[in-house]
Amino acid sequence: MTKHIDRHISAFKDELKKLYGFKPGYLFLDLTLGDGGHTEEALRSGCRVVSFDIDEESIKRAIGYIKDFQPIIFDDRDEYIRVPKDFNWLIIKSNFTKVTEISKRLSLPDFDGVIVDLGPSQFQVLSEGRGFSFSGNEPLDMRLDQTLGVTAADLLAVLNEGELFELFSMADESYAKPIARIIAKQRLITPITTTKQLSDLITRIKKFRTEGRIHPATKVFMALRMAVNLERENIRLLLPQLPNLLKKTGILGVISFHSGEEKLVKDFIELCEANSILSAINKKPIEPSDKELSISQRTRSAKLRLAEKIN
C-alpha cells in the first residue's frame, strides 16, 4: 500500500500574494511547481500562470490538488505546442534552467512576477523508494529526474574522504569531517547503498548531538540530494536568466533554505543592483512569521529575497 503524504505547504504564500499584488490578468511564472501551493494562490487570485517542474509525479499531484483549473501541459521533449494567448494555466515539464529557451519556443510574453522555491517538497522527501527519507530503508537514489545517471550511492562510492568533507560542509554540516571519515572506512567493508545504512552511520557519529528537532542525518541527506540533482549548478545557470523574463517593474522572488543557496541569491541581486538591472525590495531576507512556523516547522530555515526589475 502506498503511503499517503500530506500536501506540501508552500513557504511565504500570504507574503507573496501581498507583495506581488496578484490580480486578474497578472502573468506569473512559478519555476518550482511542487504540490502547487504558489501556483494555486496565483490562479485563485485571477492570475495567468506558467509552472515548471521536472518531476512527473509532482505535476500529477499539483493537478490533483488544483482541480478547479485545467492546465495545458508541455513536455520539453515535444517539438511544438500551440499555446493560446489567453491561456489560464500552462505546465511545462522541464528543468527550470531551460526557461529562456522554452519561453522563446512558445512565444511567451514577459512576466509580471517570477518565484523560485529552492526547497524540496514534502512529497519528494517522504515518498517511498526515492531515497530521500532517513526514516525508511530504501536505495540511496535521490534523483528527481530519472534520466540523470548518478545516484547518491554512486557519490558515496566514488568521492574520496576530502571530497565528501567538502560536500557535507557546503550543507553547513558541523560534523562533516568525522562523517566523511566513517563513510570512507565503512565502504571498505561493505558498500553504502541504503538510506538506513547511511542514517545509522551518521547517528553513530552524532549520538546525543542532535540539533533540536532536526534529525542527525538531515544535512548530509540534503548535501547528497543537491549534488545528485546538480542543484547549485542549476541555480547558477538559472539566476542570470531571470531578469530577462520580467517586464519592467516585474518582481523576482527566490526562497532559499540554507546558507550556500542564500549567498548565491544575495550576491546575484547585488550584482544586478550594481548594473542597474534589479533593485532589492528587501535588503535583508524575509523570514517566516510565527503564524507560518505554527503551521509548518519545515519553513524554519526559509529565507525570501525579492527584487524589482528597473531596466
Backbone bond lengths (Angstrom), bond angles and torsions (degrees), N, CA, C in turn:
res aa  C-N    CA-C-N  psi(-1)  N-CA   C-N-CA  omega(-1)  CA-C   N-CA-C  phi
1 M - - - 1.473 - - 1.533 110.08 -
2 T 1.321 116.73 130.26 1.456 121.20 -179.77 1.521 110.90 -71.93
3 K 1.316 115.65 132.75 1.456 120.88 -179.48 1.531 110.54 -69.30
4 H 1.352 115.56 133.95 1.466 119.37 176.40 1.525 109.09 -76.90
5 I 1.314 116.08 133.60 1.461 121.25 177.90 1.522 108.26 -121.36
6 D 1.328 116.17 121.11 1.464 120.70 -179.44 1.525 110.85 -59.50
7 R 1.313 114.36 157.94 1.460 119.50 179.44 1.523 110.48 -64.46
8 H 1.307 114.35 136.92 1.462 121.83 176.37 1.534 109.58 -65.57
9 I 1.321 116.72 135.09 1.468 121.66 178.27 1.524 108.36 -95.04
10 S 1.314 116.94 113.79 1.461 121.43 -178.21 1.520 111.06 -70.06
11 A 1.324 115.93 140.08 1.463 121.19 -179.44 1.527 111.08 -75.14
12 F 1.329 115.70 145.25 1.467 124.32 171.57 1.531 114.45 61.56
13 K 1.330 117.54 30.14 1.476 118.89 -178.91 1.524 112.26 -59.82
14 D 1.328 117.03 -46.77 1.466 120.02 -178.25 1.522 111.03 -64.72
15 E 1.344 115.94 -42.08 1.462 120.00 -179.16 1.528 111.31 -63.29
16 L 1.334 116.19 -41.62 1.465 119.04 -178.39 1.521 111.81 -65.05
17 K 1.323 116.32 -42.50 1.465 119.71 179.78 1.526 110.46 -58.17
18 K 1.323 115.92 -41.30 1.465 120.74 -178.33 1.532 111.37 -74.95
19 L 1.333 116.97 -48.09 1.459 120.81 -173.51 1.528 112.72 -72.25
20 Y 1.322 116.80 -33.00 1.464 119.81 178.25 1.524 111.40 -80.34
21 G 1.316 116.79 -24.34 1.462 119.52 -178.37 1.511 112.75 70.82
22 F 1.338 116.12 46.81 1.471 120.21 179.56 1.525 111.01 -53.08
23 K 1.330 116.24 137.04 1.466 121.84 178.50 1.524 107.93 -160.72
24 P 1.333 117.85 164.14 1.467 120.09 178.62 1.526 111.70 -54.34
25 G 1.324 115.57 133.78 1.458 121.07 179.22 1.515 114.75 91.20
26 Y 1.330 117.01 -14.13 1.471 121.83 179.17 1.527 108.54 -63.67
27 L 1.322 117.71 131.64 1.470 121.43 -179.05 1.529 108.83 -101.27
28 F 1.331 115.51 115.85 1.463 122.52 -170.15 1.520 110.13 -118.71
29 L 1.324 116.36 134.79 1.463 122.31 177.53 1.523 109.16 -112.96
30 D 1.333 115.83 115.44 1.462 122.74 177.03 1.528 106.92 -106.14
31 L 1.322 116.23 104.76 1.460 120.13 -173.98 1.523 113.47 -83.24
32 T 1.322 116.99 -2.00 1.468 121.46 -179.13 1.526 108.37 -139.88
33 L 1.321 116.74 79.18 1.467 122.33 -172.53 1.520 112.82 -58.82
34 G 1.337 118.15 -52.13 1.462 120.68 -176.84 1.517 111.48 55.54
35 D 1.327 117.06 -131.62 1.467 121.39 178.19 1.525 112.61 -83.46
36 G 1.321 117.15 2.43 1.464 120.74 169.02 1.513 116.55 89.66
37 G 1.326 118.43 17.43 1.465 120.07 -177.37 1.516 113.99 -61.69
38 H 1.336 117.38 -49.37 1.464 120.43 179.99 1.527 111.17 -69.83
39 T 1.324 115.88 -40.79 1.468 119.90 178.04 1.522 111.05 -60.37
40 E 1.323 117.32 -45.28 1.468 120.20 -178.41 1.522 111.31 -63.49
41 E 1.325 117.56 -41.37 1.468 120.98 179.07 1.522 110.10 -58.50
42 A 1.333 116.53 -42.20 1.463 120.57 179.77 1.528 111.52 -69.08
43 L 1.328 117.17 -44.26 1.468 120.56 179.97 1.523 111.41 -60.92
44 R 1.319 116.59 -43.71 1.473 120.38 -177.72 1.524 111.89 -71.78
45 S 1.331 116.63 -13.71 1.469 120.83 174.85 1.524 111.74 -92.44
46 G 1.340 116.43 4.38 1.460 120.57 178.13 1.513 114.82 92.89
47 C 1.345 117.15 4.62 1.467 120.14 -179.25 1.529 111.38 -75.20
48 R 1.303 115.08 157.80 1.462 122.09 166.93 1.524 106.50 -97.01
49 V 1.336 116.79 136.27 1.461 119.67 -167.83 1.527 111.69 -130.58
50 V 1.331 114.78 136.38 1.463 122.24 167.59 1.526 106.76 -112.04
51 S 1.334 116.75 124.78 1.465 122.01 -176.76 1.524 110.12 -120.22
52 F 1.326 115.78 133.08 1.465 121.74 176.41 1.520 110.59 -107.93
53 D 1.335 116.93 142.92 1.465 122.13 166.79 1.519 108.56 -162.84
54 I 1.317 116.74 140.09 1.460 121.74 178.37 1.520 111.58 -87.70
55 D 1.338 116.13 -17.53 1.469 122.05 -171.91 1.530 110.51 -93.25
56 E 1.318 116.29 112.76 1.469 120.82 -176.36 1.521 112.30 -61.94
57 E 1.331 117.11 -38.42 1.465 120.11 -179.94 1.523 111.05 -65.82
58 S 1.320 117.32 -38.47 1.468 120.52 177.33 1.522 111.07 -63.26
59 I 1.315 116.81 -40.46 1.467 120.71 178.48 1.524 110.37 -61.21
60 K 1.325 116.79 -44.75 1.468 120.77 178.96 1.525 110.70 -61.26
61 R 1.318 117.02 -42.35 1.469 120.24 179.81 1.529 110.95 -64.19
62 A 1.324 117.05 -44.59 1.469 120.36 -179.13 1.523 111.01 -60.60
63 I 1.324 117.09 -44.38 1.468 120.67 178.68 1.526 110.06 -61.65
64 G 1.329 116.56 -38.89 1.462 120.56 178.77 1.513 112.79 -65.17
65 Y 1.323 117.21 -35.00 1.466 120.53 179.72 1.529 112.23 -78.18
66 I 1.329 116.60 -32.56 1.471 120.38 -175.82 1.524 107.93 -104.02
67 K 1.311 116.26 67.59 1.467 121.65 -170.16 1.523 113.80 -73.96
68 D 1.324 117.19 -20.09 1.465 119.78 -176.76 1.527 112.83 -77.40
69 F 1.323 117.29 -9.49 1.464 120.99 -176.18 1.530 109.32 -125.54
70 Q 1.317 116.05 130.57 1.465 121.78 -178.24 1.526 109.25 -101.42
71 P 1.338 118.40 114.57 1.465 119.31 -176.35 1.525 113.59 -84.88
72 I 1.314 114.89 156.67 1.459 122.05 161.81 1.528 105.28 -89.06
73 I 1.331 117.98 135.07 1.464 120.65 -177.32 1.523 109.74 -116.17
74 F 1.331 115.19 129.89 1.462 121.70 178.64 1.520 109.02 -124.97
75 D 1.325 116.74 125.98 1.462 122.98 175.09 1.521 107.46 -98.99
76 D 1.339 117.37 132.59 1.465 118.02 -174.50 1.528 113.25 -66.27
77 R 1.336 116.67 -7.39 1.470 119.58 173.50 1.530 111.24 -81.18
78 D 1.336 116.30 -14.73 1.462 120.17 176.76 1.527 109.24 -71.93
79 E 1.306 115.93 143.24 1.461 119.33 179.98 1.520 111.57 -73.69
80 Y 1.319 116.25 -39.49 1.470 118.21 -173.26 1.520 110.16 -156.93
81 I 1.291 115.57 145.71 1.459 121.70 169.91 1.530 106.90 -145.82
82 R 1.307 115.95 138.22 1.465 119.67 177.51 1.518 108.13 -88.39
83 V 1.318 116.14 119.60 1.458 121.43 179.53 1.526 108.67 -102.48
84 P 1.331 118.14 115.67 1.468 120.14 178.22 1.530 110.85 -58.74
85 K 1.325 116.71 143.16 1.463 119.96 -178.79 1.520 112.21 -62.93
86 D 1.329 116.61 -26.42 1.462 120.14 -178.52 1.534 111.54 -100.58
87 F 1.342 117.38 27.72 1.467 119.72 -179.22 1.527 110.24 -58.53
88 N 1.329 115.09 152.99 1.455 121.30 179.99 1.531 111.31 -99.91
89 W 1.335 114.99 -48.47 1.460 120.06 -177.72 1.522 109.23 -143.69
90 L 1.311 115.61 121.35 1.462 122.39 178.75 1.523 108.54 -118.56
91 I 1.335 116.81 123.97 1.464 121.82 175.40 1.521 108.46 -105.19
92 I 1.321 115.82 131.09 1.460 121.26 178.74 1.524 108.87 -117.08
93 K 1.333 116.01 117.26 1.467 120.85 178.08 1.522 107.86 -85.86
94 S 1.315 115.23 100.75 1.461 120.19 -176.06 1.518 109.36 -170.33
95 N 1.307 115.91 160.24 1.460 121.29 168.30 1.526 108.38 -67.17
96 F 1.323 116.95 136.61 1.470 118.80 -175.66 1.524 113.39 -66.64
97 T 1.322 118.16 -13.09 1.463 119.29 177.23 1.528 112.07 -67.58
98 K 1.327 117.06 -14.31 1.470 121.19 179.76 1.527 112.23 -94.03
99 V 1.332 117.32 12.97 1.460 120.13 -170.70 1.525 112.63 -61.49
100 T 1.319 118.73 -40.73 1.469 120.48 -179.66 1.523 110.92 -65.26
101 E 1.322 115.59 -47.13 1.469 120.89 179.75 1.525 111.25 -58.98
102 I 1.330 116.79 -45.47 1.466 120.20 -177.22 1.523 111.02 -71.56
103 S 1.325 117.35 -37.79 1.467 120.31 177.60 1.524 110.76 -59.02
104 K 1.323 116.21 -39.38 1.471 119.91 178.16 1.523 110.78 -69.69
105 R 1.337 116.45 -42.92 1.471 119.77 -179.90 1.522 111.42 -59.77
106 L 1.335 116.11 -37.16 1.463 120.60 -176.52 1.528 112.56 -96.34
107 S 1.335 116.52 2.94 1.479 122.00 179.93 1.525 111.59 54.45
108 L 1.333 116.27 44.78 1.462 120.20 179.37 1.523 109.86 -77.42
109 P 1.328 117.75 142.04 1.466 120.40 178.39 1.526 111.13 -75.89
110 D 1.333 116.56 171.60 1.463 120.34 175.06 1.530 109.76 -66.95
111 F 1.327 115.37 154.50 1.463 121.22 -172.83 1.529 112.11 -101.85
112 D 1.338 114.36 150.03 1.464 120.68 173.57 1.522 111.21 -77.24
113 G 1.327 116.57 -29.56 1.459 120.70 -178.28 1.514 111.24 -154.48
114 V 1.332 115.68 146.64 1.467 122.67 178.05 1.524 108.28 -132.76
115 I 1.337 116.52 136.98 1.465 120.99 174.94 1.524 109.32 -127.13
116 V 1.323 115.88 139.17 1.464 122.87 173.35 1.525 106.87 -128.52
117 D 1.324 117.14 119.22 1.466 122.89 177.90 1.523 106.94 -108.83
118 L 1.326 116.97 108.38 1.460 121.37 -170.88 1.526 114.07 -84.11
119 G 1.326 117.99 0.44 1.457 120.07 179.01 1.517 112.24 -86.40
120 P 1.348 117.77 151.68 1.466 120.06 175.03 1.518 110.06 -72.73
121 S 1.314 117.90 153.75 1.460 120.19 177.27 1.519 109.95 -80.68
122 Q 1.312 115.41 158.42 1.460 121.40 177.66 1.525 110.51 -57.76
123 F 1.325 116.60 -37.05 1.464 121.14 178.85 1.524 110.90 -61.14
124 Q 1.334 116.89 -44.38 1.455 120.12 -179.13 1.523 111.64 -64.86
125 V 1.319 116.19 -39.23 1.462 120.40 -177.69 1.520 111.99 -71.92
126 L 1.337 116.70 -38.86 1.465 120.55 -171.89 1.520 114.71 -98.03
127 S 1.330 118.08 -14.36 1.464 118.95 -175.57 1.525 110.85 -66.27
128 E 1.324 114.79 145.00 1.460 121.30 -174.69 1.524 111.52 -75.20
129 G 1.325 115.60 144.41 1.451 121.57 171.50 1.509 116.10 88.03
130 R 1.342 118.20 -4.71 1.463 119.82 -177.46 1.525 112.41 -95.68
131 G 1.323 116.37 -17.29 1.456 119.41 177.45 1.509 114.96 84.35
132 F 1.339 117.54 18.40 1.463 120.56 178.44 1.526 112.45 -89.73
133 S 1.318 116.50 -25.09 1.462 120.47 -170.83 1.522 111.31 -96.80
134 F 1.338 115.88 131.46 1.464 119.79 178.43 1.521 112.06 -87.27
135 S 1.317 117.88 0.37 1.467 120.73 -177.75 1.526 112.49 -88.65
136 G 1.342 117.95 -11.39 1.457 120.76 -179.49 1.515 111.59 -112.61
137 N 1.317 116.48 -159.84 1.465 122.08 176.57 1.519 107.42 -136.37
138 E 1.323 115.35 86.44 1.458 122.31 -172.29 1.523 110.42 -124.40
139 P 1.327 117.30 160.26 1.465 119.58 173.56 1.531 110.56 -59.88
140 L 1.316 117.28 140.02 1.463 122.04 179.53 1.530 109.34 -79.14
141 D 1.328 115.38 82.04 1.459 121.88 -178.23 1.529 109.91 -97.51
142 M 1.331 116.95 -75.93 1.471 125.47 175.74 1.525 114.76 74.59
143 R 1.321 118.70 9.55 1.468 119.65 178.03 1.527 110.17 -82.07
144 L 1.329 116.64 124.53 1.461 120.81 172.60 1.522 110.20 -77.74
145 D 1.310 115.96 -31.18 1.463 122.68 177.82 1.524 107.03 -112.88
146 Q 1.326 116.20 111.98 1.461 119.85 -174.03 1.528 113.38 -69.98
147 T 1.327 117.89 -5.55 1.465 119.41 175.21 1.529 111.53 -81.56
148 L 1.332 117.23 -12.91 1.462 120.05 175.09 1.525 108.87 -67.90
149 G 1.319 116.67 145.95 1.458 119.29 -173.68 1.513 115.66 -89.75
150 V 1.330 118.38 -30.56 1.463 121.95 -170.23 1.523 111.19 -98.50
151 T 1.332 116.35 130.65 1.463 122.06 177.48 1.525 110.13 -101.76
152 A 1.333 115.98 171.74 1.464 120.58 176.37 1.523 110.83 -62.42
153 A 1.332 117.06 -38.99 1.468 120.56 177.67 1.526 110.88 -61.10
154 D 1.328 116.61 -38.31 1.468 120.42 177.69 1.527 110.73 -61.10
155 L 1.331 116.74 -44.31 1.464 120.19 -179.66 1.522 111.17 -63.17
156 L 1.328 116.86 -42.72 1.464 120.24 179.59 1.526 111.42 -64.45
157 A 1.317 116.43 -25.41 1.466 120.47 -179.04 1.526 112.67 -82.51
158 V 1.339 117.47 -32.90 1.472 119.06 -169.79 1.532 114.70 -107.35
159 L 1.334 118.72 -25.36 1.463 119.54 -179.50 1.522 109.67 -72.56
160 N 1.335 116.41 136.23 1.462 118.01 177.26 1.525 110.43 -76.92
161 E 1.315 116.57 173.52 1.468 120.36 -174.11 1.527 111.81 -58.63
162 G 1.322 117.01 -40.84 1.463 120.21 179.45 1.518 112.46 -65.14
163 E 1.321 116.43 -39.50 1.467 120.74 178.78 1.526 111.22 -68.27
164 L 1.326 116.91 -37.72 1.472 120.10 175.63 1.524 110.25 -63.71
165 F 1.333 116.29 -42.24 1.471 120.52 177.85 1.532 110.68 -58.61
166 E 1.325 116.90 -46.24 1.470 120.74 179.59 1.524 111.23 -62.78
167 L 1.329 116.35 -41.84 1.465 120.85 -179.22 1.521 110.99 -61.98
168 F 1.328 116.71 -48.24 1.468 120.20 -177.80 1.529 111.24 -70.18
169 S 1.326 117.02 -32.30 1.468 120.57 178.28 1.520 111.14 -64.84
170 M 1.337 117.36 -34.20 1.467 120.78 179.72 1.522 111.93 -64.71
171 A 1.342 116.44 -20.12 1.467 120.79 176.85 1.528 110.88 -97.02
172 D 1.344 116.31 16.30 1.473 121.96 177.53 1.528 112.26 64.21
173 E 1.328 117.22 31.25 1.462 121.31 177.82 1.528 109.09 -82.26
174 S 1.333 116.75 112.11 1.463 120.92 -175.50 1.526 113.08 -71.11
175 Y 1.323 117.25 -18.47 1.465 121.07 178.23 1.532 110.81 -106.43
176 A 1.326 116.43 31.98 1.463 120.98 -176.54 1.526 112.20 -59.15
177 K 1.330 117.14 -40.36 1.472 119.91 -175.45 1.525 112.49 -67.10
178 P 1.351 119.53 -53.46 1.469 118.03 178.98 1.528 113.63 -65.44
179 I 1.331 117.38 -31.18 1.471 119.61 177.79 1.526 109.87 -67.76
180 A 1.339 117.07 -43.80 1.466 120.14 177.26 1.524 110.66 -60.70
181 R 1.331 116.19 -39.32 1.468 120.21 -178.25 1.524 111.53 -65.83
182 I 1.342 116.81 -45.15 1.466 118.87 -177.29 1.532 111.24 -68.80
183 I 1.336 117.12 -33.17 1.469 119.88 176.49 1.532 109.84 -65.22
184 A 1.346 116.20 -45.25 1.466 120.19 -179.90 1.527 111.52 -60.97
185 K 1.330 117.38 -36.92 1.470 120.92 178.86 1.524 111.48 -74.17
186 Q 1.331 116.08 -44.62 1.464 120.27 -174.98 1.527 111.86 -64.72
187 R 1.324 117.88 -37.83 1.468 119.80 -176.34 1.528 112.40 -69.87
188 L 1.346 117.95 -14.86 1.461 120.70 172.90 1.523 110.71 -71.90
189 I 1.338 115.34 -24.82 1.464 121.20 -179.49 1.520 110.31 -90.08
190 T 1.337 115.56 -48.73 1.468 120.53 179.26 1.527 109.55 -152.83
191 P 1.326 119.51 141.91 1.467 121.22 178.96 1.534 111.05 -60.31
192 I 1.332 116.03 144.42 1.469 121.47 177.09 1.523 106.70 -96.28
193 T 1.312 115.98 103.39 1.470 120.23 -171.89 1.522 114.07 -123.45
194 T 1.339 118.46 -5.67 1.467 120.29 -178.04 1.522 111.13 -125.08
195 T 1.326 114.62 157.41 1.464 120.45 179.38 1.527 111.44 -62.99
196 K 1.318 117.50 -36.08 1.468 120.35 -179.03 1.524 111.03 -67.32
197 Q 1.320 117.11 -42.34 1.463 119.81 177.51 1.526 110.57 -56.23
198 L 1.323 115.96 -49.40 1.463 120.33 -176.98 1.517 111.04 -67.39
199 S 1.323 116.69 -45.22 1.459 120.61 -179.58 1.526 111.35 -60.65
200 D 1.329 116.85 -41.47 1.469 120.46 -179.98 1.526 111.36 -65.04
201 L 1.332 117.32 -39.30 1.465 120.49 178.11 1.525 111.33 -62.36
202 I 1.329 115.70 -44.79 1.469 120.19 -178.43 1.520 110.46 -66.88
203 T 1.325 116.60 -42.27 1.465 120.64 179.66 1.524 110.53 -63.00
204 R 1.335 116.58 -34.36 1.463 120.11 177.77 1.532 110.70 -63.13
205 I 1.325 116.39 -40.95 1.467 121.17 179.52 1.525 111.34 -71.28
206 K 1.330 116.55 -40.49 1.469 120.72 -172.53 1.526 112.87 -102.10
207 K 1.314 117.14 21.74 1.462 120.72 -179.29 1.527 109.71 -55.76
208 F 1.334 115.20 132.21 1.465 123.34 -178.61 1.534 112.50 64.63
209 R 1.333 116.56 15.22 1.469 119.56 -179.90 1.523 110.43 -123.30
210 T 1.301 116.19 24.87 1.458 119.31 -179.15 1.517 110.41 -64.99
211 E 1.311 116.14 149.26 1.466 122.36 -175.65 1.523 109.46 -98.94
212 G 1.329 115.78 86.43 1.455 119.90 -178.54 1.507 110.67 63.87
213 R 1.334 115.65 -127.39 1.462 120.54 -179.08 1.528 112.75 -93.29
214 I 1.325 116.77 7.04 1.460 120.48 -178.73 1.525 109.42 -83.87
215 H 1.324 116.72 129.93 1.464 120.97 178.00 1.535 109.18 -61.77
216 P 1.344 118.36 141.43 1.470 120.78 -177.92 1.527 114.32 -55.31
217 A 1.335 117.43 -27.70 1.469 120.42 -176.03 1.527 113.60 -89.89
218 T 1.326 118.05 -1.63 1.468 121.32 -171.86 1.527 113.15 -53.85
219 K 1.316 117.52 -50.64 1.469 120.01 -172.75 1.525 112.39 -72.87
220 V 1.324 117.17 -34.09 1.467 119.68 176.87 1.526 110.31 -66.82
221 F 1.331 116.35 -43.36 1.466 119.60 177.72 1.524 110.54 -63.08
222 M 1.328 117.13 -39.42 1.463 120.47 178.19 1.528 110.60 -63.09
223 A 1.337 116.71 -42.92 1.464 120.67 179.85 1.523 111.28 -61.10
224 L 1.327 116.29 -42.73 1.465 120.34 179.46 1.528 111.44 -66.87
225 R 1.344 116.03 -42.66 1.471 119.64 178.63 1.526 110.55 -59.51
226 M 1.318 116.48 -43.81 1.462 120.27 -178.64 1.523 111.39 -65.81
227 A 1.341 116.42 -38.16 1.464 119.88 -179.67 1.526 111.43 -70.73
228 V 1.326 116.96 -44.64 1.469 121.17 -179.41 1.523 110.80 -59.38
229 N 1.331 116.38 -42.38 1.465 121.46 -175.27 1.527 113.34 -94.55
230 L 1.337 115.86 9.65 1.472 121.58 176.28 1.526 111.33 54.09
231 E 1.339 116.19 40.75 1.464 119.77 -171.21 1.522 112.79 -65.93
232 R 1.323 117.73 -44.44 1.468 118.81 179.79 1.530 110.71 -64.65
233 E 1.333 116.21 -41.50 1.461 119.90 178.28 1.524 110.47 -62.24
234 N 1.329 116.46 -41.58 1.465 120.24 -179.63 1.525 111.94 -66.90
235 I 1.334 117.06 -37.04 1.469 120.20 176.80 1.528 109.68 -62.15
236 R 1.327 115.89 -43.98 1.472 119.93 179.27 1.530 111.72 -62.98
237 L 1.324 116.71 -34.88 1.466 120.30 177.40 1.526 111.99 -73.89
238 L 1.335 116.14 -33.83 1.465 120.38 -175.88 1.520 112.96 -76.45
239 L 1.318 117.86 -47.55 1.467 121.18 -169.55 1.532 113.76 -51.96
240 P 1.331 120.48 -46.76 1.470 119.04 -178.49 1.528 114.09 -63.78
241 Q 1.330 117.22 -18.67 1.468 120.55 -179.73 1.530 112.52 -80.18
242 L 1.328 116.62 -24.37 1.463 119.91 -166.74 1.530 114.87 -64.21
243 P 1.333 120.50 -44.67 1.470 118.52 -179.17 1.525 113.38 -57.82
244 N 1.335 117.02 -35.57 1.469 120.21 -178.05 1.523 113.27 -72.78
245 L 1.329 116.99 -10.29 1.465 120.70 177.77 1.525 111.80 -88.01
246 L 1.330 116.36 -12.30 1.465 121.48 -172.71 1.523 112.87 -98.46
247 K 1.334 114.81 146.88 1.458 120.61 165.84 1.528 108.62 -69.54
248 K 1.310 116.83 161.80 1.458 119.82 171.25 1.527 108.34 -61.70
249 T 1.298 117.31 134.37 1.478 127.91 -173.09 1.530 112.00 75.32
250 G 1.340 117.65 3.26 1.461 119.76 174.81 1.520 111.07 -67.24
251 I 1.328 115.98 157.04 1.468 121.12 -174.13 1.523 111.14 -112.38
252 L 1.331 114.77 133.44 1.462 122.77 174.45 1.526 108.91 -108.88
253 G 1.324 116.33 131.72 1.460 121.02 175.10 1.514 110.37 -128.49
254 V 1.336 116.64 136.24 1.465 121.41 176.78 1.523 108.56 -131.06
255 I 1.332 115.35 126.73 1.462 122.12 177.78 1.521 107.90 -104.79
256 S 1.331 116.43 121.95 1.464 120.98 179.10 1.522 109.42 -117.83
257 F 1.344 115.18 162.24 1.462 119.65 -173.98 1.521 113.98 -128.25
258 H 1.313 118.55 -0.17 1.463 118.24 171.35 1.520 108.97 -153.09
259 S 1.319 116.07 166.61 1.460 121.62 -166.73 1.525 113.26 -62.17
260 G 1.342 117.70 -34.74 1.461 119.67 -179.69 1.513 112.23 -63.18
261 E 1.336 116.23 -46.84 1.470 120.91 177.43 1.523 110.31 -63.81
262 E 1.314 115.62 -44.47 1.467 120.53 -175.62 1.525 110.68 -60.87
263 K 1.330 116.14 -39.27 1.470 119.87 179.36 1.530 111.13 -66.89
264 L 1.334 117.14 -40.24 1.468 119.87 177.10 1.527 110.93 -58.15
265 V 1.334 115.96 -44.26 1.469 120.94 -178.32 1.526 110.32 -67.68
266 K 1.325 116.41 -46.41 1.466 121.45 -179.98 1.529 110.93 -58.54
267 D 1.327 116.16 -48.51 1.468 120.13 -178.74 1.529 111.36 -63.47
268 F 1.328 116.78 -37.49 1.465 120.16 -179.96 1.524 110.91 -65.49
269 I 1.328 117.00 -46.03 1.468 120.00 -179.69 1.526 110.18 -63.85
270 E 1.323 117.43 -39.67 1.468 120.39 178.47 1.530 110.95 -63.81
271 L 1.330 117.06 -38.76 1.466 120.80 177.29 1.527 110.49 -63.94
272 C 1.330 116.52 -42.07 1.470 120.69 178.57 1.525 111.43 -66.58
273 E 1.327 116.98 -35.30 1.472 119.96 175.84 1.524 110.25 -64.36
274 A 1.328 116.51 -43.14 1.464 120.74 -178.96 1.523 111.64 -62.52
275 N 1.334 116.15 -26.72 1.466 120.90 179.94 1.528 112.80 -103.11
276 S 1.337 116.41 15.09 1.474 123.00 176.90 1.522 112.86 54.54
277 I 1.333 115.81 42.51 1.464 121.51 177.22 1.523 110.51 -104.15
278 L 1.329 115.93 -46.66 1.462 122.75 178.47 1.518 109.70 -125.57
279 S 1.318 114.96 157.14 1.464 121.51 172.60 1.522 108.06 -125.92
280 A 1.326 116.49 123.49 1.464 120.27 -178.72 1.520 109.99 -63.58
281 I 1.317 116.69 131.01 1.467 121.86 176.76 1.521 109.79 -81.70
282 N 1.320 116.47 -36.03 1.465 120.93 177.19 1.521 108.83 -125.51
283 K 1.331 117.07 121.41 1.463 120.75 -179.13 1.526 110.91 -68.49
284 K 1.322 116.32 -34.50 1.461 120.93 174.14 1.520 108.26 -110.02
285 P 1.329 117.73 147.43 1.467 118.89 -178.19 1.520 112.26 -64.80
286 I 1.329 115.82 145.60 1.465 121.75 174.37 1.525 108.13 -76.95
287 E 1.329 116.28 135.67 1.462 121.36 178.87 1.523 109.75 -112.76
288 P 1.335 117.68 160.02 1.469 120.28 -176.53 1.526 112.47 -60.85
289 S 1.323 115.40 142.94 1.464 121.36 176.76 1.524 109.73 -76.00
290 D 1.320 115.90 164.95 1.473 120.14 176.15 1.522 110.35 -59.19
291 K 1.341 116.00 -37.00 1.465 120.09 178.93 1.522 110.61 -61.55
292 E 1.334 116.14 -45.06 1.464 119.48 -179.05 1.524 111.22 -66.10
293 L 1.322 116.92 -40.04 1.464 120.32 179.62 1.519 111.69 -65.25
294 S 1.335 116.39 -31.04 1.470 119.37 178.27 1.525 111.34 -69.93
295 I 1.338 116.24 -23.71 1.466 121.03 179.03 1.526 110.74 -87.52
296 S 1.331 116.72 -40.11 1.467 120.64 -176.29 1.523 110.57 -147.80
297 Q 1.330 115.82 109.86 1.460 120.51 176.32 1.527 111.87 -68.33
298 R 1.339 116.65 -18.46 1.458 120.13 179.54 1.529 111.79 -59.03
299 T 1.330 116.83 -25.73 1.463 119.89 -176.66 1.530 112.82 -83.60
300 R 1.335 117.38 3.38 1.469 120.20 -172.16 1.533 113.25 -57.30
301 S 1.345 117.25 -31.70 1.465 119.70 -178.43 1.530 112.72 -100.26
302 A 1.333 117.61 6.16 1.470 120.81 -175.96 1.527 111.68 -73.46
303 K 1.324 115.30 142.05 1.462 121.69 175.62 1.532 108.12 -136.09
304 L 1.323 115.30 134.27 1.466 121.68 -177.91 1.522 109.91 -113.87
305 R 1.327 115.76 124.02 1.466 121.16 172.35 1.523 109.17 -113.97
306 L 1.320 115.38 137.42 1.464 122.35 -177.65 1.521 110.19 -125.70
307 A 1.331 115.69 144.27 1.459 120.39 176.54 1.522 109.27 -145.89
308 E 1.326 115.63 150.60 1.465 122.22 179.51 1.523 109.71 -109.33
309 K 1.326 116.17 138.62 1.462 119.78 177.44 1.527 109.39 -76.08
310 I 1.322 116.13 127.86 1.462 119.71 -177.18 1.526 112.20 -115.15
311 N 1.333 116.37 -9.96 1.472 118.40 -178.14 1.526 110.28 -156.30
